[in-house]
Structure formats: C-alpha cells, structure tokens
Amino acid sequence: MRATLLLFFAAALLLGGCLPDQRLYLSTDSPPAGKSLVYFYRPLGPADDGPDPAIAAGGKEILYRLPRQSFWVYPIEPGTYTFSAAAPYTGSETVTIENGEEGEIYFIELGYEYGAPDRFTLYLAGRGEDSEPKELEGCFRLETKRL
C-alpha cells in the first residue's frame, strides 16, 4: 500500500512538471503594432496521447515542443505563412495563413492522429477575436520559446 502511494505521488510530480507555466487561458492578447498573433493550441483529448510536437514556420523550427493541454502565442508580420508540426517518427500536415493582415488573431489547433503513418494534424480553427475556440479555455500558456 505504501509503495502504491509513493508511486502515485512520484507520477503526479512528474506529470505536473510538464508545463512551464500554470496559467490557464483567459482571453486573447492584443496584437503588437504592425503585427498579428497566432495562437497554437493542443487541447486535452481522449485520443491525443502522442508525443509533443515541434512547430515550424516555413520549415524553420519556432517552438521546440507543444505539450497537451497547452497553447503558445506567436507574433507575425503581415504576409503568408505555412506552419507544420512534427515529432520523431510521425508525419505532419501543414496549414497556411494567406495574406495575413496587421492586427488579426489566428487560432491553429494541433491534434494527433493514429494511422499509417501516425501524424499531427493542424487546422485553422478561427480567425479574429470573436472566433476564439472553446477548447482553448482548458489550456495552459507556454511563455518560453524552447522547453
């Protein structure tokens, strides 16, 4: 019994340390002057127990990993951007923001899909402050670029 309790507490400590910041999503930030914001989020889902993906823009890594039940805010200049997410031994899809304008807010959801091959899915879940996805409410904010 004692060993079971110790194992439980050890697991809770390990799992609780996965997120660098324990602040839940409350509302969107205002975009900085001349920029837009992209909210990448990965809600906690029953089938999403895959690895933590890295996020890339135009093939260049911009975030080392995005854990489940978290979100990360990325400022962009107006323009066109193609984002992808991948982890070791997984495939990836891309999502493109075309002709992004200054002052916009974009929401991109990441999910993990089992199959041949296992892969991360990305889709543009909303554009504009009024299109804020409900799943974002249960996510914790990542403040760092690299974990």
N, CA and C atoms as an extended XYZ file, in Angstrom:
441
Properties=species:S:1:pos:R:3:atomname:S:1:resname:S:1:resid:I:1 pbc="F F F"
N         0.817       -1.191        0.000 N   MET     1
C         0.000        0.000        0.000 CA  MET     1
C         0.868        1.264        0.000 C   MET     1
N         1.891        1.249        0.851 N   ARG     2
C         2.787        2.403        0.946 CA  ARG     2
C         3.525        2.628       -0.377 C   ARG     2
N         3.962        1.533       -1.001 N   ALA     3
C         4.663        1.639       -2.285 CA  ALA     3
C         3.735        2.204       -3.359 C   ALA     3
N         2.467        1.827       -3.326 N   THR     4
C         1.492        2.343       -4.293 CA  THR     4
C         1.321        3.842       -4.128 C   THR     4
N         1.226        4.310       -2.888 N   LEU     5
C         1.093        5.746       -2.630 CA  LEU     5
C         2.326        6.508       -3.099 C   LEU     5
N         3.499        5.981       -2.815 N   LEU     6
C         4.731        6.625       -3.264 CA  LEU     6
C         4.793        6.695       -4.782 C   LEU     6
N         4.392        5.625       -5.451 N   LEU     7
C         4.375        5.602       -6.908 CA  LEU     7
C         3.390        6.633       -7.448 C   LEU     7
N         2.226        6.743       -6.832 N   PHE     8
C         1.226        7.716       -7.243 CA  PHE     8
C         1.761        9.138       -7.128 C   PHE     8
N         2.380        9.481       -5.993 N   PHE     9
C         2.918       10.820       -5.795 CA  PHE     9
C         4.074       11.108       -6.744 C   PHE     9
N         4.904       10.135       -7.020 N   ALA    10
C         6.013       10.320       -7.975 CA  ALA    10
C         5.461       10.602       -9.371 C   ALA    10
N         4.435        9.860       -9.764 N   ALA    11
C         3.823       10.086      -11.079 CA  ALA    11
C         3.193       11.469      -11.145 C   ALA    11
N         2.525       11.901      -10.089 N   ALA    12
C         1.902       13.221      -10.062 CA  ALA    12
C         2.950       14.324      -10.180 C   ALA    12
N         4.083       14.159       -9.510 N   LEU    13
C         5.152       15.150       -9.613 CA  LEU    13
C         5.727       15.210      -11.017 C   LEU    13
N         5.952       14.068      -11.623 N   LEU    14
C         6.495       14.041      -12.977 CA  LEU    14
C         5.533       14.655      -13.973 C   LEU    14
N         4.269       14.296      -13.910 N   LEU    15
C         3.284       14.822      -14.855 CA  LEU    15
C         3.006       16.294      -14.608 C   LEU    15
N         3.024       16.728      -13.369 N   GLY    16
C         2.763       18.125      -13.049 CA  GLY    16
C         3.875       19.043      -13.517 C   GLY    16
N         5.064       18.524      -13.752 N   GLY    17
C         6.183       19.354      -14.177 CA  GLY    17
C         6.300       19.511      -15.675 C   GLY    17
N         5.315       19.050      -16.436 N   CYS    18
C         5.412       19.108      -17.892 CA  CYS    18
C         5.204       20.504      -18.445 C   CYS    18
N         4.496       21.355      -17.743 N   LEU    19
C         4.160       22.674      -18.252 CA  LEU    19
C         4.973       23.737      -17.521 C   LEU    19
N         5.622       24.662      -18.259 N   PRO    20
C         6.458       25.660      -17.627 CA  PRO    20
C         5.663       26.759      -16.932 C   PRO    20
N         4.390       26.915      -17.226 N   ASP    21
C         3.578       27.976      -16.672 CA  ASP    21
C         2.190       27.401      -16.406 C   ASP    21
N         1.638       27.627      -15.239 N   GLN    22
C         0.359       27.028      -14.892 CA  GLN    22
C        -0.802       28.011      -15.027 C   GLN    22
N        -0.691       29.016      -15.890 N   ARG    23
C        -1.780       29.964      -16.088 CA  ARG    23
C        -2.709       29.470      -17.188 C   ARG    23
N        -3.977       29.329      -16.856 N   LEU    24
C        -4.981       28.928      -17.839 CA  LEU    24
C        -5.280       30.078      -18.787 C   LEU    24
N        -5.753       29.727      -19.981 N   TYR    25
C        -6.167       30.724      -20.958 CA  TYR    25
C        -7.357       31.499      -20.414 C   TYR    25
N        -7.314       32.823      -20.505 N   LEU    26
C        -8.432       33.660      -20.082 CA  LEU    26
C        -9.012       34.454      -21.246 C   LEU    26
N        -8.154       35.089      -22.023 N   SER    27
C        -8.611       35.866      -23.177 CA  SER    27
C        -7.426       36.104      -24.105 C   SER    27
N        -7.719       36.594      -25.297 N   THR    28
C        -6.644       36.858      -26.256 CA  THR    28
C        -5.886       38.124      -25.875 C   THR    28
N        -4.634       38.169      -26.281 N   ASP    29
C        -3.820       39.363      -26.121 CA  ASP    29
C        -4.104       40.293      -27.291 C   ASP    29
N        -3.774       41.555      -27.142 N   SER    30
C        -3.870       42.493      -28.269 CA  SER    30
C        -2.600       42.364      -29.091 C   SER    30
N        -2.728       42.290      -30.421 N   PRO    31
C        -1.523       42.195      -31.257 CA  PRO    31
C        -0.654       43.448      -31.125 C   PRO    31
N         0.666       43.286      -31.119 N   PRO    32
C         1.548       44.454      -31.100 CA  PRO    32
C         1.372       45.271      -32.385 C   PRO    32
N         1.767       46.523      -32.344 N   ALA    33
C         1.645       47.399      -33.511 CA  ALA    33
C         2.326       46.778      -34.726 C   ALA    33
N         1.617       46.730      -35.841 N   GLY    34
C         2.175       46.219      -37.092 CA  GLY    34
C         2.229       44.710      -37.202 C   GLY    34
N         1.676       43.987      -36.223 N   LYS    35
C         1.755       42.519      -36.232 CA  LYS    35
C         0.386       41.889      -36.013 C   LYS    35
N         0.351       40.572      -36.184 N   SER    36
C        -0.803       39.742      -35.860 CA  SER    36
C        -0.336       38.686      -34.872 C   SER    36
N        -1.283       37.964      -34.271 N   LEU    37
C        -0.940       36.899      -33.336 CA  LEU    37
C        -1.520       35.574      -33.814 C   LEU    37
N        -0.708       34.519      -33.671 N   VAL    38
C        -1.161       33.159      -33.966 CA  VAL    38
C        -1.161       32.387      -32.660 C   VAL    38
N        -2.326       31.853      -32.301 N   TYR    39
C        -2.460       31.012      -31.121 CA  TYR    39
C        -2.399       29.559      -31.571 C   TYR    39
N        -1.325       28.863      -31.205 N   PHE    40
C        -1.227       27.421      -31.434 CA  PHE    40
C        -1.722       26.764      -30.151 C   PHE    40
N        -2.652       25.824      -30.251 N   TYR    41
C        -3.126       25.168      -29.050 CA  TYR    41
C        -3.340       23.689      -29.301 C   TYR    41
N        -3.177       22.934      -28.229 N   ARG    42
C        -3.318       21.477      -28.283 CA  ARG    42
C        -4.180       21.051      -27.099 C   ARG    42
N        -5.500       20.963      -27.319 N   PRO    43
C        -6.386       20.620      -26.207 CA  PRO    43
C        -6.176       19.188      -25.740 C   PRO    43
N        -6.588       18.943      -24.521 N   LEU    44
C        -6.501       17.609      -23.955 CA  LEU    44
C        -7.649       16.788      -24.515 C   LEU    44
N        -7.317       15.767      -25.294 N   GLY    45
C        -8.335       14.926      -25.899 CA  GLY    45
C        -8.132       13.476      -25.524 C   GLY    45
N        -9.183       12.669      -25.603 N   PRO    46
C        -9.061       11.263      -25.193 CA  PRO    46
C        -8.120       10.451      -26.076 C   PRO    46
N        -7.969       10.813      -27.343 N   ALA    47
C        -7.129       10.036      -28.250 CA  ALA    47
C        -5.781       10.698      -28.508 C   ALA    47
N        -5.518       11.834      -27.868 N   ASP    48
C        -4.298       12.585      -28.163 CA  ASP    48
C        -3.230       12.325      -27.109 C   ASP    48
N        -2.674       11.115      -27.120 N   ASP    49
C        -1.590       10.823      -26.194 CA  ASP    49
C        -0.279       10.612      -26.944 C   ASP    49
N        -0.170       11.212      -28.116 N   GLY    50
C         1.046       11.114      -28.909 CA  GLY    50
C         2.152       11.982      -28.335 C   GLY    50
N         3.307       11.979      -28.971 N   PRO    51
C         4.443       12.773      -28.493 CA  PRO    51
C         4.173       14.267      -28.634 C   PRO    51
N         4.987       15.073      -27.979 N   ASP    52
C         4.855       16.527      -28.075 CA  ASP    52
C         5.534       17.022      -29.350 C   ASP    52
N         4.796       17.723      -30.224 N   PRO    53
C         5.370       18.139      -31.494 CA  PRO    53
C         6.154       19.446      -31.407 C   PRO    53
N         7.096       19.596      -32.320 N   ALA    54
C         7.744       20.880      -32.560 CA  ALA    54
C         6.916       21.593      -33.617 C   ALA    54
N         6.936       22.911      -33.615 N   ILE    55
C         6.206       23.702      -34.603 CA  ILE    55
C         7.217       24.451      -35.453 C   ILE    55
N         6.976       24.460      -36.764 N   ALA    56
C         7.873       25.152      -37.696 CA  ALA    56
C         7.072       26.122      -38.558 C   ALA    56
N         7.727       27.195      -38.964 N   ALA    57
C         7.160       28.172      -39.905 CA  ALA    57
C         8.085       28.224      -41.101 C   ALA    57
N         7.571       27.852      -42.271 N   GLY    58
C         8.397       27.850      -43.470 CA  GLY    58
C         9.572       26.904      -43.367 C   GLY    58
N         9.427       25.814      -42.616 N   GLY    59
C        10.488       24.828      -42.459 CA  GLY    59
C        11.470       25.141      -41.342 C   GLY    59
N        11.347       26.300      -40.691 N   LYS    60
C        12.261       26.675      -39.607 CA  LYS    60
C        11.539       26.513      -38.268 C   LYS    60
N        12.149       25.747      -37.356 N   GLU    61
C        11.532       25.498      -36.057 CA  GLU    61
C        11.370       26.792      -35.276 C   GLU    61
N        10.135       26.999      -34.761 N   ILE    62
C         9.868       28.186      -33.946 CA  ILE    62
C         9.502       27.822      -32.508 C   ILE    62
N         9.118       26.563      -32.270 N   LEU    63
C         8.824       26.094      -30.915 CA  LEU    63
C         9.288       24.654      -30.804 C   LEU    63
N        10.054       24.359      -29.759 N   TYR    64
C        10.641       23.032      -29.577 CA  TYR    64
C         9.592       21.956      -29.339 C   TYR    64
N         8.589       22.232      -28.480 N   ARG    65
C         7.525       21.254      -28.267 CA  ARG    65
C         6.296       21.940      -27.700 C   ARG    65
N         5.134       21.391      -28.022 N   LEU    66
C         3.860       21.892      -27.518 CA  LEU    66
C         3.156       20.745      -26.803 C   LEU    66
N         3.210       20.738      -25.462 N   PRO    67
C         2.574       19.650      -24.710 CA  PRO    67
C         1.051       19.677      -24.851 C   PRO    67
N         0.423       18.552      -24.527 N   ARG    68
C        -1.039       18.503      -24.480 CA  ARG    68
C        -1.550       19.520      -23.468 C   ARG    68
N        -2.729       20.016      -23.720 N   GLN    69
C        -3.421       20.968      -22.850 CA  GLN    69
C        -2.617       22.249      -22.660 C   GLN    69
N        -2.022       22.745      -23.739 N   SER    70
C        -1.274       23.991      -23.660 CA  SER    70
C        -1.487       24.819      -24.922 C   SER    70
N        -1.105       26.107      -24.834 N   PHE    71
C        -1.142       26.978      -26.008 CA  PHE    71
C         0.071       27.883      -25.981 C   PHE    71
N         0.393       28.410      -27.161 N   TRP    72
C         1.550       29.279      -27.322 CA  TRP    72
C         1.174       30.366      -28.318 C   TRP    72
N         1.596       31.602      -28.031 N   VAL    73
C         1.256       32.747      -28.872 CA  VAL    73
C         2.492       33.167      -29.660 C   VAL    73
N         2.321       33.302      -30.984 N   TYR    74
C         3.430       33.634      -31.875 CA  TYR    74
C         3.076       34.883      -32.681 C   TYR    74
N         3.831       35.990      -32.526 N   PRO    75
C         3.553       37.200      -33.310 CA  PRO    75
C         4.127       37.072      -34.730 C   PRO    75
N         3.374       37.541      -35.707 N   ILE    76
C         3.839       37.511      -37.101 CA  ILE    76
C         3.626       38.872      -37.763 C   ILE    76
N         4.445       39.150      -38.761 N   GLU    77
C         4.276       40.329      -39.615 CA  GLU    77
C         3.165       40.017      -40.622 C   GLU    77
N         2.537       41.008      -41.210 N   PRO    78
C         1.566       40.711      -42.270 CA  PRO    78
C         2.237       39.914      -43.389 C   PRO    78
N         1.504       38.976      -43.986 N   GLY    79
C         2.072       38.160      -45.058 CA  GLY    79
C         1.472       36.772      -45.079 C   GLY    79
N         2.137       35.861      -45.809 N   THR    80
C         1.688       34.482      -45.940 CA  THR    80
C         2.655       33.576      -45.184 C   THR    80
N         2.103       32.664      -44.389 N   TYR    81
C         2.904       31.763      -43.560 CA  TYR    81
C         2.376       30.337      -43.685 C   TYR    81
N         3.299       29.378      -43.764 N   THR    82
C         2.943       27.964      -43.749 CA  THR    82
C         3.565       27.344      -42.509 C   THR    82
N         2.703       26.753      -41.672 N   PHE    83
C         3.136       26.149      -40.417 CA  PHE    83
C         3.005       24.638      -40.504 C   PHE    83
N         3.899       23.934      -39.791 N   SER    84
C         3.820       22.477      -39.697 CA  SER    84
C         4.173       22.068      -38.272 C   SER    84
N         3.788       20.839      -37.928 N   ALA    85
C         4.116       20.289      -36.604 CA  ALA    85
C         4.546       18.855      -36.796 C   ALA    85
N         5.600       18.453      -36.100 N   ALA    86
C         6.085       17.079      -36.230 CA  ALA    86
C         6.843       16.682      -34.975 C   ALA    86
N         6.889       15.394      -34.746 N   ALA    87
C         7.676       14.793      -33.669 CA  ALA    87
C         8.390       13.592      -34.281 C   ALA    87
N         9.404       13.039      -33.596 N   PRO    88
C        10.095       11.872      -34.158 CA  PRO    88
C         9.123       10.751      -34.522 C   PRO    88
N         9.330       10.164      -35.676 N   TYR    89
C         8.560        9.020      -36.181 CA  TYR    89
C         7.100        9.338      -36.483 C   TYR    89
N         6.789       10.600      -36.735 N   THR    90
C         5.418       10.954      -37.103 CA  THR    90
C         5.427       11.737      -38.407 C   THR    90
N         4.312       11.704      -39.085 N   GLY    91
C         4.116       12.544      -40.255 CA  GLY    91
C         3.577       13.899      -39.819 C   GLY    91
N         3.365       14.786      -40.783 N   SER    92
C         2.873       16.111      -40.454 CA  SER    92
C         2.036       16.664      -41.586 C   SER    92
N         1.115       17.516      -41.239 N   GLU    93
C         0.370       18.286      -42.216 CA  GLU    93
C         0.802       19.737      -42.074 C   GLU    93
N         0.389       20.545      -43.017 N   THR    94
C         0.678       21.972      -42.927 CA  THR    94
C        -0.629       22.753      -42.949 C   THR    94
N        -0.558       23.964      -42.456 N   VAL    95
C        -1.672       24.901      -42.560 CA  VAL    95
C        -1.064       26.234      -42.971 C   VAL    95
N        -1.760       26.945      -43.855 N   THR    96
C        -1.240       28.203      -44.382 CA  THR    96
C        -2.184       29.354      -44.045 C   THR    96
N        -1.596       30.432      -43.582 N   ILE    97
C        -2.321       31.690      -43.428 CA  ILE    97
C        -1.919       32.520      -44.639 C   ILE    97
N        -2.876       32.798      -45.501 N   GLU    98
C        -2.582       33.543      -46.728 CA  GLU    98
C        -2.948       35.007      -46.562 C   GLU    98
N        -2.042       35.858      -46.988 N   ASN    99
C        -2.262       37.305      -46.969 CA  ASN    99
C        -2.735       37.798      -45.604 C   ASN    99
N        -2.043       37.351      -44.558 N   GLY   100
C        -2.389       37.789      -43.209 CA  GLY   100
C        -2.254       39.290      -43.081 C   GLY   100
N        -3.201       39.870      -42.369 N   GLU   101
C        -3.223       41.321      -42.221 CA  GLU   101
C        -2.807       41.730      -40.812 C   GLU   101
N        -2.389       42.957      -40.676 N   GLU   102
C        -1.997       43.517      -39.394 CA  GLU   102
C        -3.197       43.533      -38.435 C   GLU   102
N        -2.937       43.198      -37.166 N   GLY   103
C        -3.976       43.272      -36.145 CA  GLY   103
C        -4.895       42.064      -36.059 C   GLY   103
N        -4.669       41.030      -36.871 N   GLU   104
C        -5.528       39.831      -36.851 CA  GLU   104
C        -5.085       38.868      -35.753 C   GLU   104
N        -6.012       38.003      -35.351 N   ILE   105
C        -5.712       36.929      -34.409 CA  ILE   105
C        -6.146       35.626      -35.073 C   ILE   105
N        -5.223       34.646      -35.111 N   TYR   106
C        -5.482       33.352      -35.743 CA  TYR   106
C        -5.372       32.261      -34.678 C   TYR   106
N        -6.191       31.221      -34.819 N   PHE   107
C        -6.168       30.090      -33.895 CA  PHE   107
C        -5.888       28.820      -34.686 C   PHE   107
N        -4.797       28.123      -34.354 N   ILE   108
C        -4.442       26.881      -35.042 CA  ILE   108
C        -4.425       25.749      -34.017 C   ILE   108
N        -5.289       24.760      -34.246 N   GLU   109
C        -5.371       23.611      -33.345 CA  GLU   109
C        -4.482       22.487      -33.859 C   GLU   109
N        -3.754       21.865      -32.932 N   LEU   110
C        -2.940       20.694      -33.250 CA  LEU   110
C        -3.592       19.470      -32.645 C   LEU   110
N        -3.619       18.391      -33.392 N   GLY   111
C        -4.142       17.125      -32.901 CA  GLY   111
C        -3.222       16.005      -33.349 C   GLY   111
N        -3.356       14.865      -32.724 N   TYR   112
C        -2.545       13.705      -33.084 CA  TYR   112
C        -3.470       12.643      -33.635 C   TYR   112
N        -3.108       12.089      -34.768 N   GLU   113
C        -3.958       11.118      -35.445 CA  GLU   113
C        -3.186        9.822      -35.653 C   GLU   113
N        -3.767        8.736      -35.171 N   TYR   114
C        -3.146        7.427      -35.363 CA  TYR   114
C        -3.476        6.906      -36.748 C   TYR   114
N        -2.546        6.188      -37.339 N   GLY   115
C        -2.770        5.637      -38.672 CA  GLY   115
C        -1.462        5.179      -39.258 C   GLY   115
N        -1.405        5.209      -40.567 N   ALA   116
C        -0.179        4.814      -41.249 CA  ALA   116
C         0.238        5.942      -42.185 C   ALA   116
N         1.144        6.804      -41.818 N   PRO   117
C         1.837        6.860      -40.529 CA  PRO   117
C         1.032        7.673      -39.509 C   PRO   117
N         1.420        7.570      -38.213 N   ASP   118
C         0.869        8.470      -37.207 CA  ASP   118
C         1.286        9.879      -37.616 C   ASP   118
N         0.422       10.856      -37.377 N   ARG   119
C         0.770       12.211      -37.810 CA  ARG   119
C         0.062       13.248      -36.963 C   ARG   119
N         0.582       14.459      -37.043 N   PHE   120
C        -0.055       15.596      -36.410 CA  PHE   120
C        -0.916       16.299      -37.433 C   PHE   120
N        -2.092       16.708      -37.008 N   THR   121
C        -2.983       17.464      -37.874 CA  THR   121
C        -3.026       18.901      -37.382 C   THR   121
N        -3.103       19.819      -38.311 N   LEU   122
C        -3.233       21.236      -37.976 CA  LEU   122
C        -4.395       21.781      -38.778 C   LEU   122
N        -5.182       22.627      -38.174 N   TYR   123
C        -6.177       23.327      -38.971 CA  TYR   123
C        -6.450       24.688      -38.366 C   TYR   123
N        -6.800       25.604      -39.242 N   LEU   124
C        -7.109       26.966      -38.843 CA  LEU   124
C        -8.497       26.941      -38.227 C   LEU   124
N        -8.560       26.992      -36.896 N   ALA   125
C        -9.824       26.833      -36.178 CA  ALA   125
C       -10.600       28.140      -36.089 C   ALA   125
N        -9.960       29.254      -36.338 N   GLY   126
C       -10.658       30.530      -36.265 CA  GLY   126
C        -9.770       31.677      -36.668 C   GLY   126
N       -10.423       32.763      -37.060 N   ARG   127
C        -9.704       33.974      -37.436 CA  ARG   127
C       -10.484       35.147      -36.870 C   ARG   127
N        -9.831       35.910      -36.016 N   GLY   128
C       -10.491       37.050      -35.387 CA  GLY   128
C       -10.812       36.746      -33.939 C   GLY   128
N       -10.816       37.791      -33.145 N   GLU   129
C       -11.026       37.652      -31.705 CA  GLU   129
C       -12.362       36.986      -31.379 C   GLU   129
N       -13.372       37.181      -32.215 N   ASP   130
C       -14.703       36.619      -31.955 CA  ASP   130
C       -14.805       35.141      -32.299 C   ASP   130
N       -13.787       34.567      -32.927 N   SER   131
C       -13.839       33.158      -33.334 CA  SER   131
C       -13.028       32.261      -32.404 C   SER   131
N       -12.792       32.731      -31.198 N   GLU   132
C       -11.996       32.015      -30.212 CA  GLU   132
C       -12.583       30.626      -29.931 C   GLU   132
N       -11.800       29.557      -30.149 N   PRO   133
C       -12.297       28.197      -29.947 CA  PRO   133
C       -12.533       27.871      -28.471 C   PRO   133
N       -13.592       27.155      -28.184 N   LYS   134
C       -13.953       26.772      -26.815 CA  LYS   134
C       -12.861       25.898      -26.179 C   LYS   134
N       -12.198       25.023      -26.968 N   GLU   135
C       -11.186       24.101      -26.436 CA  GLU   135
C        -9.982       24.833      -25.851 C   GLU   135
N        -9.756       26.069      -26.257 N   LEU   136
C        -8.614       26.843      -25.776 CA  LEU   136
C        -8.745       27.181      -24.292 C   LEU   136
N        -9.972       27.232      -23.790 N   GLU   137
C       -10.210       27.618      -22.401 CA  GLU   137
C        -9.552       26.685      -21.386 C   GLU   137
N        -9.371       25.397      -21.700 N   GLY   138
C        -8.763       24.462      -20.760 CA  GLY   138
C        -7.267       24.327      -20.908 C   GLY   138
N        -6.627       25.191      -21.698 N   CYS   139
C        -5.195       25.063      -21.976 CA  CYS   139
C        -4.358       26.025      -21.132 C   CYS   139
N        -3.113       25.613      -20.870 N   PHE   140
C        -2.160       26.417      -20.119 CA  PHE   140
C        -1.220       27.134      -21.073 C   PHE   140
N        -0.829       28.336      -20.719 N   ARG   141
C         0.026       29.160      -21.568 CA  ARG   141
C         1.495       28.770      -21.441 C   ARG   141
N         2.176       28.634      -22.580 N   LEU   142
C         3.628       28.462      -22.603 CA  LEU   142
C         4.244       29.834      -22.801 C   LEU   142
N         5.200       30.194      -21.962 N   GLU   143
C         5.829       31.508      -22.057 CA  GLU   143
C         7.190       31.465      -22.719 C   GLU   143
N         7.748       30.264      -22.874 N   THR   144
C         9.113       30.171      -23.375 CA  THR   144
C         9.113       29.708      -24.826 C   THR   144
N        10.150       30.092      -25.558 N   LYS   145
C        10.292       29.658      -26.943 CA  LYS   145
C        10.735       28.206      -26.993 C   LYS   145
N        11.667       27.838      -26.136 N   ARG   146
C        12.174       26.473      -26.115 CA  ARG   146
C        12.019       25.904      -24.709 C   ARG   146
N        11.615       24.633      -24.650 N   LEU   147
C        11.471       23.976      -23.341 CA  LEU   147
C        12.699       23.165      -23.034 C   LEU   147
